[in-house]
Amino acid sequence: MDSNWTMKSLRALGVALLCCTVLALSGCGSEPEPAEQRVVILGFDGMDPVLAQRWMDEGKLPNFKRVAESGHFQPLGTSNPPQSPVAWSDFATGEHAGAHGIFDFLRRDPETYGPQFSISENIPPESHLDLFGLSIPLGEGQVLNRRQGTPFWTDAEEQGARASVLRVPVTYPPDDIQRMLSGMGVPDLLGTQGTYTFYTTTRMGNTGSSTRVVRVRPGRDGSIESVLEGPPDPLRGEDAEPMQVPVTMVPAEPGARIGLGDTETELQPGEWSDWVRVKFDVTGPVNVTGTVRMLLVQDYPRPRLYVSPIQIDPMNPAVAISSPPDYAADLAERIGLFHTIGMPEETWSLNEEHISDAAWLEMEKTILAEREAMWYDTLDRNDSELVVGVFVQTDRVSHMFYRGLDPEHPRHEDTAPEHRDSIEWIYTEADRILGETLDRLEPNDELVVISDHGFSPFRKAVHLNRWLVDNGYLVLEDGAEESDVVFSSVDWSRSRAYALGLNGLFINRAGREGQGIVEAGELEPLKREIIAELEDWQEVESADPVVRRVFDGLDIYPGAEGNDETPDLVIGYHRGYRASWQTTLGAVPRSLIEPNRQKWSGDHCIDPELVPGVLFSTFKPDLEVLSLKDIRTLAEGHMH
């Protein structure tokens, strides 16, 4: 999910982080001792056991089949709800969401009912010095990982092992271990989870919170002048304007010659650029750099240019994205520049159809090659007893191209035949990576391959807040027939329940919510009433059931009674259905259920029983492995 979040801490940390150079002097001149035995955990986010079995049987996944036959293979229970940040937190801590505190991609502020990013939080410095028109932070702010509990790689290091952890979700900011490159949670340079910029000569509105549409006007010779906006100047206070670099474009017959800052690049239609460094000048003698890739979406006379989210530059990171802090730069020296944002696959740009299927898959190949290079680099070092890495590309391709696999999806017919097998392609790529990994293992190493969940078609979008309105649980202001995001037209004085995020439903409880009305004695009867009605809900046109199961939050998260972020109910949709994007942000459209006509066509945020992940291992497990939470125990039992 592409969810924006505040960048206050960039201002707060700007001076301290941009002016310092980290010197890593310890261990100079000595090679680390090689690991005598390693536990290697290789994750493929979103790999589905049914699809894996099908393609193993068809001979398309020979390496997975080899591991399954010589070692072990089984479906693996996922988290509840089966969302990546929840599942990978289960994996890291061995606990459920009630213990680690990550319940969804989004969390709500009970006081304002507004959504916030769930994985990390920025704590700005307590005070500033206003001097000569500048706002200078006194002391450093903090970036906090909101996941609670201790990940098993930290425990392993405390017991004398060394750990290398690459791109595991919910690892930002990085843990203080031998080697970590943070995954999901790392922001772009704007502080969002991925805001791209789209330059077009035609009028278009901003179509999403992750989209910046810039209308440009060519001169008589076709030349275009514009700017790329970066983060605000961290020394100019809360109301600072964004820093900028110039953007120019002129025809190049065919294609265009594009200038971005100090770099000039010539692109053909449909061609991606290499990485381009952009430098934003901060007030004073410092600057902050980011990296982007550009795509010429459409040629002259009506050119369209796509500029990726501005990545934190791994060679000069504005905030720490690795442990030790210089590891990102060291890695970039060896393998080249790479995507640093936690969710690098720009799914929203494809969902909004600002780029084509072919261009998106080409980008995916680039990201996959980057991830492979850093994974093999770590394996070949052979200096850690625990190695953990996650490839998320299986998940992202499944999200965007399930329409090619599902003839019943509204977008199946207009998916080009050459793209309908994209999920099979990414599974065969995973098989190739598995084969390369097996070749790099030492004789005493043990390998575990997992996914956090499986997949399901996403054919119909469910507006759960509309259902709550239609059934009298959520009440709109007099005269309102719909409500925009963040419950803009909701009358809280008459509302008893509301939905926010992908699976959560909350009771408007007195003493917890800012305008709560449901008293403690009314809570349990109200929950039972809603559960019964949701589980009886059938779509009018088809008579198909919409919700398979509704879970009481206190039943699935024992011990979470005192946590105000615990959802009162967790919705487990049937296969084919999923909460709408409007539901996630607290909106109430007029319709109840509508066909999903977007390219985001596969999903897993349904009843967890329907979307288990996978477990492969090169050995027969000596304990029963029921879910992701058990992988920690399995790994610890095989570390010596």
C-alpha positions in Angstrom: 0.0 0.0 0.0 1.2 3.5 -0.8 0.6 5.6 2.4 2.0 9.0 2.9 3.4 10.0 6.3 4.9 13.1 7.9 8.5 14.3 7.2 8.9 16.4 10.3 11.9 14.5 11.5 13.8 15.2 8.3 13.7 18.9 9.2 14.6 18.0 12.8 17.4 15.7 11.8 18.6 17.6 8.8 21.5 19.5 10.1 22.9 16.7 12.2 22.5 14.0 9.6 23.6 15.9 6.6 26.7 17.5 8.1 28.2 14.4 9.7 30.4 11.7 8.1 30.4 8.2 9.7 33.9 6.7 10.1 33.9 3.0 10.6 37.4 2.3 11.9 36.8 -0.9 13.9 38.1 -4.1 12.4 40.3 -2.4 9.8 43.0 -4.6 8.3 41.5 -7.9 9.6 39.3 -10.4 7.8 36.3 -11.8 9.8 36.4 -15.4 10.7 34.3 -17.5 8.3 31.1 -19.1 9.7 31.4 -22.8 10.4 27.7 -23.3 9.9 25.0 -21.0 8.7 21.2 -21.0 9.0 20.1 -19.2 5.8 16.5 -18.0 5.6 15.3 -17.0 2.1 11.9 -15.2 1.9 9.8 -14.9 -1.2 7.0 -12.5 -0.1 3.6 -13.7 -1.3 4.5 -17.1 -2.7 1.4 -19.3 -2.8 1.6 -23.0 -2.0 -1.1 -23.9 -4.6 0.7 -22.1 -7.4 4.1 -23.4 -6.3 2.8 -27.0 -6.3 1.2 -26.6 -9.7 4.4 -25.3 -11.3 6.5 -27.9 -9.5 4.3 -30.6 -10.9 4.7 -29.1 -14.4 8.4 -29.1 -14.1 8.8 -25.4 -14.1 10.3 -25.0 -10.6 13.0 -27.7 -10.6 14.9 -26.3 -7.6 11.9 -26.0 -5.4 10.9 -29.5 -6.4 14.4 -30.7 -5.5 14.3 -29.2 -2.0 10.7 -30.5 -1.5 11.7 -34.0 -2.4 15.0 -34.1 -0.5 14.0 -32.0 2.4 10.6 -30.6 3.3 7.6 -28.7 1.8 4.3 -27.6 3.4 1.8 -24.8 3.4 2.7 -22.3 6.2 0.1 -20.5 8.3 0.1 -16.8 8.0 -0.7 -13.9 10.4 -4.1 -12.5 11.2 -4.7 -10.4 9.3 -2.5 -11.7 6.5 -0.8 -8.5 5.7 3.0 -8.2 5.0 3.9 -5.9 7.9 1.9 -8.0 10.3 3.2 -11.3 9.0 6.9 -10.3 8.9 6.6 -8.9 12.4 5.2 -12.3 13.5 8.2 -13.9 11.8 10.8 -11.6 13.4 9.4 -11.8 17.0 7.6 -15.2 17.2 4.6 -13.3 18.6 1.2 -12.3 17.3 0.1 -8.7 16.6 -1.2 -8.2 20.0 2.4 -8.5 21.3 4.4 -6.9 18.6 1.9 -4.1 17.9 1.7 -4.1 14.1 -2.0 -4.8 13.2 -2.2 -3.3 9.7 -0.3 -1.2 7.2 -2.2 1.7 8.8 -3.1 2.6 12.4 -5.6 5.1 13.5 -5.3 8.0 16.0 -8.2 7.2 18.4 -8.6 10.9 19.2 -9.0 12.1 15.6 -9.9 8.8 13.8 -7.2 9.7 11.2 -4.9 7.1 9.6 -1.2 7.0 10.2 1.6 4.7 8.9 2.0 1.8 11.3 5.6 0.7 10.9 7.7 3.7 12.0 7.3 7.0 13.7 9.3 10.2 13.7 10.0 12.0 17.0 11.3 15.5 16.4 13.7 17.4 18.6 12.1 19.0 21.6 13.4 22.5 20.8 14.8 24.7 18.1 16.9 27.8 18.0 15.6 30.5 15.7 18.5 32.5 14.4 18.9 34.8 11.4 15.7 33.4 9.8 16.8 29.8 10.3 15.3 27.2 12.6 18.2 25.2 14.0 17.2 21.9 15.8 18.8 21.6 19.2 19.6 17.9 19.6 18.6 15.0 17.4 15.2 13.7 16.7 14.4 10.0 16.6 12.9 7.5 14.1 11.3 4.7 16.0 10.3 1.2 14.7 6.9 0.7 16.2 7.2 -3.0 16.1 7.6 -4.2 19.7 9.5 -7.3 20.9 13.0 -8.5 20.1 13.7 -10.0 16.7 15.5 -13.3 16.7 18.5 -12.0 14.9 19.2 -9.6 17.8 18.9 -12.5 20.2 21.2 -14.5 18.1 23.9 -11.8 18.2 23.5 -11.5 22.0 24.3 -15.2 22.2 27.5 -14.8 20.2 26.3 -15.4 16.6 26.6 -12.9 13.8 23.6 -11.9 11.7 23.2 -10.4 8.2 19.6 -9.3 7.5 18.7 -7.9 4.1 15.4 -6.1 3.1 13.2 -7.9 5.6 10.0 -5.8 6.0 9.5 -3.8 9.2 13.2 -3.3 9.8 13.4 0.5 9.6 15.2 2.0 11.3 17.9 -0.7 11.2 18.7 -2.9 14.2 22.2 -2.7 15.6 23.6 -6.0 14.3 26.5 -7.0 12.2 24.8 -6.2 8.9 21.4 -5.0 8.0 19.8 -3.2 5.1 16.4 -2.0 6.0 13.3 -3.0 4.1 9.6 -2.0 4.2 9.3 1.2 6.2 12.2 3.1 4.6 10.8 6.3 3.2 11.7 8.2 0.1 13.4 11.6 0.4 10.1 13.3 0.8 9.3 11.2 3.8 6.5 9.2 2.0 6.3 5.6 1.1 6.7 6.4 -2.6 5.7 9.6 -4.3 6.5 9.8 -8.0 6.2 12.8 -10.3 4.4 12.7 -13.7 5.0 15.5 -16.2 2.4 15.7 -18.9 1.2 18.3 -21.5 -2.4 17.4 -21.0 -4.6 18.3 -18.0 -4.8 15.6 -15.4 -5.7 15.8 -11.7 -3.7 14.3 -8.9 -5.1 10.8 -8.8 -3.7 9.6 -5.6 -1.7 10.6 -2.5 1.4 9.0 -4.0 1.1 11.0 -7.3 2.4 14.4 -8.2 1.1 15.4 -11.6 2.9 18.4 -13.2 1.4 20.0 -16.3 4.0 21.4 -18.6 3.8 23.5 -21.8 6.3 23.1 -24.6 7.7 26.1 -26.3 7.6 26.6 -30.1 10.7 24.5 -30.4 9.3 21.8 -28.2 11.5 22.7 -25.2 10.0 22.3 -21.8 11.2 23.8 -18.5 10.0 22.7 -15.1 11.3 21.7 -11.7 11.5 18.6 -9.6 10.5 19.3 -6.0 12.4 17.7 -3.2 12.0 17.9 0.6 11.7 21.2 2.4 14.8 23.0 3.5 15.4 21.5 7.0 16.7 24.8 8.3 13.7 26.9 7.2 11.2 25.7 9.8 7.8 24.1 9.5 6.6 26.4 6.6 9.6 25.9 4.4 9.1 25.6 0.6 10.3 22.4 -1.1 13.9 22.6 -2.4 14.0 22.2 -6.2 16.2 21.1 -9.1 15.5 22.2 -12.7 14.0 19.8 -15.3 14.3 20.4 -19.0 13.2 18.4 -22.0 13.8 18.9 -25.8 12.9 16.7 -28.8 15.6 14.3 -29.9 14.1 12.6 -33.0 12.8 10.2 -31.8 12.7 10.5 -28.1 13.8 13.4 -25.9 16.9 14.9 -24.3 16.1 15.4 -20.6 18.1 17.5 -18.2 17.7 16.9 -14.5 19.9 19.0 -12.3 23.4 18.7 -13.6 22.7 15.5 -15.6 21.5 15.2 -19.2 20.0 12.0 -20.5 18.6 11.0 -23.9 15.7 8.5 -23.8 13.6 6.7 -26.4 9.9 6.2 -25.8 9.4 3.4 -23.3 13.0 3.5 -22.1 14.2 3.8 -18.5 17.2 5.9 -17.6 20.1 4.8 -15.4 20.2 6.1 -11.9 20.5 9.9 -11.8 21.7 11.7 -8.7 19.9 14.9 -7.8 21.3 17.4 -5.3 19.1 19.7 -3.3 21.0 22.6 -1.8 20.2 23.3 1.9 20.7 26.7 3.3 24.4 27.0 4.1 27.3 24.9 3.0 25.5 21.5 3.0 23.2 19.6 0.6 21.1 16.5 0.5 21.3 14.1 -2.5 18.7 11.6 -3.8 18.5 9.3 -6.7 15.8 8.8 -9.3 15.2 6.9 -12.5 13.2 8.4 -15.4 10.9 6.9 -18.0 9.9 8.6 -21.2 6.3 7.3 -21.2 5.2 9.1 -24.4 7.1 10.9 -27.2 6.7 14.3 -28.7 4.5 16.2 -29.7 2.8 15.4 -26.4 5.6 14.1 -24.2 5.0 12.4 -20.9 7.8 11.9 -18.4 7.7 9.7 -15.3 10.2 10.4 -12.5 10.4 7.7 -9.8 10.2 8.5 -6.1 13.3 10.3 -5.0 15.3 7.6 -3.2 17.6 8.1 -0.3 21.0 8.0 -1.8 22.8 4.9 -0.5 26.2 6.6 -1.1 25.2 9.6 1.1 22.1 8.6 3.1 20.2 11.5 4.7 19.0 9.1 7.4 20.4 5.7 8.5 19.1 2.9 6.3 21.7 0.3 7.2 23.7 -1.1 10.1 26.5 -0.2 10.4 25.6 3.2 8.9 28.2 3.0 6.2 27.1 -0.5 5.0 24.7 1.0 2.4 27.5 3.1 0.8 29.9 0.1 1.0 27.4 -2.1 -0.8 26.7 0.5 -3.5 30.4 0.7 -4.1 30.4 -3.0 -4.9 27.1 -3.5 -6.8 26.2 0.0 -7.9 23.3 2.3 -6.9 20.1 0.6 -5.9 16.5 1.3 -4.8 16.5 2.1 -1.1 12.8 2.9 -0.5 11.1 0.2 1.5 8.5 -0.6 -1.2 10.4 0.1 -4.4 8.0 -1.5 -6.8 5.9 1.5 -7.9 2.6 -0.3 -7.9 0.5 2.9 -7.8 2.0 4.3 -11.0 0.8 1.1 -12.7 -2.5 1.1 -10.9 -3.1 4.7 -12.1 -1.9 3.6 -15.6 0.8 6.3 -15.8 3.2 3.6 -16.9 2.6 0.5 -19.0 2.7 -3.1 -18.1 5.9 -3.6 -20.1 7.6 -0.6 -18.5 6.6 -1.8 -15.0 7.9 -5.3 -15.6 11.2 -3.8 -16.9 11.5 -1.9 -13.7 10.8 -5.1 -11.7 13.7 -6.8 -13.5 16.0 -4.0 -12.5 15.0 -4.2 -8.8 15.3 -8.0 -8.9 18.8 -7.8 -10.2 19.7 -5.3 -7.4 18.3 -7.6 -4.8 20.1 -10.6 -6.2 23.5 -8.8 -6.2 23.2 -7.8 -2.6 22.0 -11.3 -1.6 24.8 -13.1 -3.3 27.3 -10.6 -2.0 26.2 -11.4 1.6 26.2 -15.2 1.0 29.7 -15.1 -0.6 31.1 -13.2 2.4 30.3 -16.2 4.6 30.8 -14.3 7.8 27.5 -14.7 9.5 26.0 -17.7 11.3 22.5 -16.3 10.5 21.6 -14.9 7.1 18.1 -13.6 6.4 16.9 -12.0 3.2 13.5 -11.3 1.6 12.6 -10.9 -2.1 9.3 -9.1 -2.3 9.0 -9.3 -6.1 6.8 -12.4 -6.0 4.3 -10.4 -4.0 4.3 -7.3 -6.2 3.9 -9.1 -9.5 1.1 -11.2 -8.0 -0.7 -8.0 -6.9 -0.4 -6.4 -10.3 -0.8 -9.3 -12.7 -3.3 -11.7 -11.1 -5.6 -10.5 -13.7 -3.6 -12.4 -16.3 -4.0 -15.6 -14.2 -7.7 -15.1 -13.4 -10.2 -15.3 -16.3 -12.9 -13.9 -14.1 -11.2 -10.7 -13.3 -12.6 -7.6 -15.0 -9.2 -6.7 -16.4 -8.3 -10.1 -17.7 -9.3 -9.6 -21.3 -7.3 -6.3 -21.7 -4.2 -7.8 -20.3 -1.9 -8.6 -23.2 -1.2 -12.3 -23.8 2.5 -11.8 -23.3 1.9 -10.5 -19.8 -0.7 -13.1 -18.6 2.0 -15.4 -17.5 3.9 -12.8 -15.4 3.2 -14.6 -12.1 4.6 -17.8 -13.6 7.6 -15.8 -14.8 8.4 -14.4 -11.3 8.0 -17.9 -9.8 10.6 -19.2 -12.2 12.9 -16.3 -11.3 12.5 -17.3 -7.7 13.4 -20.8 -8.6 16.5 -19.6 -10.3 17.5 -17.5 -7.3 16.9 -20.6 -5.1 19.2 -22.6 -7.4 21.9 -19.9 -7.1 21.5 -19.8 -3.4 21.9 -23.6 -3.1 25.1 -23.4 -5.2 26.5 -20.9 -2.7 25.8 -22.9 0.5 28.6 -24.5 2.4 28.3 -28.2 3.3 27.1 -27.6 6.9 24.6 -24.8 6.0 20.9 -25.3 6.4 18.4 -23.5 4.3 14.8 -22.4 5.1 12.6 -20.9 2.4 9.4 -19.2 3.4 6.7 -16.8 2.3 4.5 -14.7 4.6 1.2 -15.5 2.9 -0.3 -16.8 -0.3 -2.6 -15.1 -2.8 -6.2 -14.7 -4.0 -8.0 -12.9 -6.8 -9.2 -9.4 -6.0 -12.3 -9.1 -8.2 -14.6 -7.0 -6.1 -14.0 -4.0 -3.8 -16.0 -3.9 -0.6 -16.9 -0.5 0.9 -17.2 -1.7 4.5 -18.0 1.8 5.8 -21.0 1.9 3.4 -22.2 -1.4 4.9 -21.9 0.1 8.4 -23.9 3.2 7.3 -26.6 1.1 5.6 -26.9 -1.0 8.7 -27.1 1.9 11.1 -23.7 1.5 12.8 -22.0 4.5 11.2 -24.1 7.7 10.8 -23.5 10.5 8.3 -24.2 14.1 9.0 -27.7 15.2 8.1 -28.0 15.6 4.3 -24.8 13.8 3.5 -25.0 10.7 1.3 -21.3 9.9 1.2 -18.2 10.9 3.1 -14.6 11.6 1.9 -11.5 10.1 3.5 -10.9 10.5 7.3 -14.6 10.3 7.9 -15.1 13.9 6.8 -19.0 13.8 6.9 -19.5 11.4 9.8 -21.6 12.3 12.8 -19.7 10.7 15.7 -22.3 11.5 18.2 -24.6 8.8 16.6 -21.9 6.4 15.3 -21.1 3.1 17.0 -18.6 1.5 14.6 -16.2 2.4 11.8 -13.7 0.7 9.5 -10.1 1.8 8.8 -7.2 -0.1 7.2 -7.5 -3.3 5.2 -9.1 -5.5 7.8 -9.8 -3.6 11.0 -13.2 -2.6 12.4 -13.4 -0.4 15.5 -16.1 0.3 18.0 -16.6 4.0 18.8 -15.9 3.4 22.5 -16.5 6.0 25.2 -13.2 6.9 26.9 -11.0 5.6 24.0 -12.1 7.4 20.8 -12.2 11.1 20.8 -16.0 11.2 20.4 -16.8 7.7 21.6 -20.4 6.9 22.6 -20.4 3.1 23.2 -20.1 2.3 26.9 -18.2 -0.7 28.3 -21.4 -2.7 29.0 -22.6 -2.3 25.5 -19.4 -3.5 23.8 -19.7 -7.3 23.8 -23.4 -7.4 22.6 -22.6 -4.9 19.9 -19.6 -6.9 18.7 -21.6 -10.1 18.6 -24.4 -8.4 16.7 -22.0 -7.0 14.0 -20.2 -10.4 13.7 -23.4 -12.2 13.1 -24.6 -9.7 10.5 -21.3 -9.6 8.6 -21.0 -13.4 8.4 -24.6 -13.5 7.0 -23.9 -10.9 4.4 -24.4 -12.0 0.8 -24.0 -9.9 -2.3 -27.4 -9.1 -3.8 -26.6 -9.8 -7.4 -24.8 -13.1 -7.0 -25.9 -14.3 -3.5 -22.2 -15.0 -2.9 -21.1 -14.6 0.7 -18.8 -11.6 1.2 -17.2 -12.2 4.6 -16.1 -15.7 5.6 -15.2 -15.0 9.2 -15.1 -12.1 11.6 -12.6 -12.4 14.5 -12.9 -10.8 17.9 -9.6 -8.9 18.4 -9.3 -10.0 22.0 -9.7 -13.7 21.0 -6.9 -13.7 18.4 -4.7 -11.3 20.3 -4.7 -12.5 23.9 -3.1 -10.0 26.3 -3.8 -7.0 24.1 -6.7 -5.7 26.2 -5.0 -2.5 27.3 -3.7 -1.6 23.8 -6.0 1.1 22.3 -4.6 0.2 18.8 -6.0 -3.3 18.9 -8.9 -3.6 16.4 -12.1 -4.7 18.0 -13.0 -6.9 15.0 -10.8 -8.3 12.2 -12.6 -9.0 8.9 -11.7 -12.1 7.0 -13.2 -11.7 3.5 -14.1 -14.5 1.2 -11.9 -15.3 -1.8 -12.4 -12.7 -4.5 -13.4 -9.9 -2.2 -11.3 -7.3 -0.4 -11.7 -4.0 1.4 -11.8 -1.1 -1.0 -9.0 1.5 -1.0 -11.6 4.0 0.2 -12.3 1.8 3.2 -8.6 1.8 4.2 -8.7 5.6 4.6 -12.1 6.0 6.2 -14.3 7.0 3.3 -17.9 6.2 2.6 -18.7 6.0 -1.2 -22.3 5.7 -2.4 -21.9 2.1 -3.6 -21.6 -1.0 -1.4 -19.6 -3.4 -3.7 -18.1 -2.7 -7.1 -16.0 -4.5 -9.6 -12.3 -4.0 -9.2 -11.3 -2.5 -12.5 -7.7 -1.6 -11.4 -4.6 -3.5 -12.3 -4.0 -4.3 -8.6 -5.9 -7.5 -9.2 -4.6 -10.0 -6.7 -4.5 -9.7 -2.9 -4.3 -11.6 0.4 -6.0 -9.4 3.0 -8.8 -11.9 3.4 -9.5 -14.9 5.8 -6.0 -16.1 6.7 -7.0 -19.7 6.3 -7.4 -19.1 2.5 -4.0 -17.7 1.9 -1.3 -19.7 3.7 2.4 -19.2 2.7 5.0 -21.8 2.0 7.8 -23.5 3.9 10.6 -25.3 2.2 13.7 -26.6 4.0 16.8 -28.6 3.1 16.1 -30.7 6.2 13.2 -32.4 7.9 12.0 -30.1 10.7 12.2 -31.7 14.2 9.2 -29.7 15.4 5.7 -29.0 14.2 5.7 -25.8 12.2 2.2 -24.3 12.1 2.8 -20.7 11.2 5.3 -17.9 10.7 5.7 -17.5 14.4 7.3 -20.9 14.6 10.1 -20.1 12.1 12.0 -18.3 14.9 12.0 -21.5 17.0 13.0 -23.6 14.0 15.9 -21.3 13.2 17.1 -21.1 16.7 17.1 -24.9 17.1 19.4 -25.2 14.1 22.0 -22.5 15.1 25.1 -23.8 16.9 
